Amino acid sequence: MNLNIRLVLLLGISLSFFSCSKKVVGELGEKPEKLPRRKTGDLIAAMDSLMLSQPQSYYCKITTKYKDTNNQITLKSSIRIVRDSAINALIKYATFPVASALITKDSLIVIDKRKKCYKKGELGYLKEQFGVSFDFSNVQELLWAKPVGYDPEQKYFQIHDPYHYIISSHRKREIRKSDKNKKEKWQDDVIFKYYISPELNKLERLEINSKSDTANIEVRYFEYEQTGPYLLPQEMSVLISTPRNRLELNLRYGRSEVDVPQQMILIIPENYDECP
């Protein structure tokens, strides 16, 4: 796996700290019905299809509600993405801009408007600060409800469940074994579990478990919207559990545009100094 679990932790913390037509809704609280058995190949084909269906460019307004053991806050963001190239974000608290950022495949710039300073560097800076092997595409995948960290060249396995279609990076018995040997051969492993909708056209849930980080991430997609040719999320939640903290984020997507050219503009004011 080329994804360190701290990447998703970083995304959650970044959104929280600084931080669209016909609807398809997943109802909560309904009694699940047993699903017909599907071949593993059918589920893998669905995953491949999800990865292929991504916009070339994207714009959306997102309201983020963040909560941890000590804080609770609501932020509003404007997100612009040029696929596999750049992500531009403007974050507001109430009506006041508090931060902006530009992430490319090998660099990042973050402007802190409250402290009137900026941080500029390569993505290697994130690895130094957080131990992250940063993969730019993982951020896109998470925001667009695509299978985060999925590699079409890797072998995946179906976990048979009468109520869900689940594809996993590891066999069920391997996952059980990893729970018993957390400090041995599984120390550097990240286990991915993808829950695919009964229609095989979208993700319902994503679980990421890292033995070395002792952290668990659960992402749920509650509502989708058909935007042009793409089925994109309208609401998602992220639950991040670590030994010292529990982070909860709810992202509600607003007006969005796909395949409309986006300008990536980030200007550092002349009176801003570099952040310490």
SULCORGI-V161743 format. One record per backbone hydrogen bond with DSSP energy under -1.0 kcal/mol. CO is the residue of the C=O (numbers start at 0). NH is the residue of the N-H. If there is no record, write none. Layout:
# SULCORGI-V161743
CO NH
CO NH
This chain:
# SULCORGI-V161743
3 6
4 8
5 9
6 10
7 11
8 12
9 13
10 14
11 15
12 16
13 17
21 225
23 223
38 42
39 43
40 44
41 45
42 46
43 47
44 48
45 49
46 50
47 51
48 52
51 53
55 82
56 258
57 80
58 256
59 78
60 253
61 76
62 251
63 74
64 249
65 72
66 247
70 67
72 65
74 63
75 91
76 61
77 89
78 59
79 87
80 57
81 84
81 85
85 81
86 102
87 79
88 100
89 77
90 97
90 98
91 75
92 95
95 92
97 112
98 90
99 110
100 88
101 108
102 86
105 122
106 103
107 120
108 101
109 118
110 99
111 116
115 272
116 111
117 274
118 109
120 107
121 124
122 125
122 126
123 127
124 128
125 129
126 130
131 133
134 137
135 138
136 140
137 141
138 142
139 143
140 145
145 147
146 149
150 153
156 167
161 34
164 195
165 158
166 193
167 156
170 174
171 175
172 176
173 177
174 178
176 180
180 183
183 186
185 188
188 210
190 208
191 168
192 206
193 166
194 203
194 204
196 199
201 196
203 220
204 194
205 218
206 192
207 216
208 190
214 209
215 240
216 207
217 238
218 205
219 236
221 25
222 233
222 234
223 23
224 231
226 229
229 226
231 224
233 252
234 221
234 222
235 250
236 219
237 248
238 217
239 246
240 215
244 241
246 239
247 66
248 237
249 64
250 235
251 62
254 60
256 58
268 271
272 117
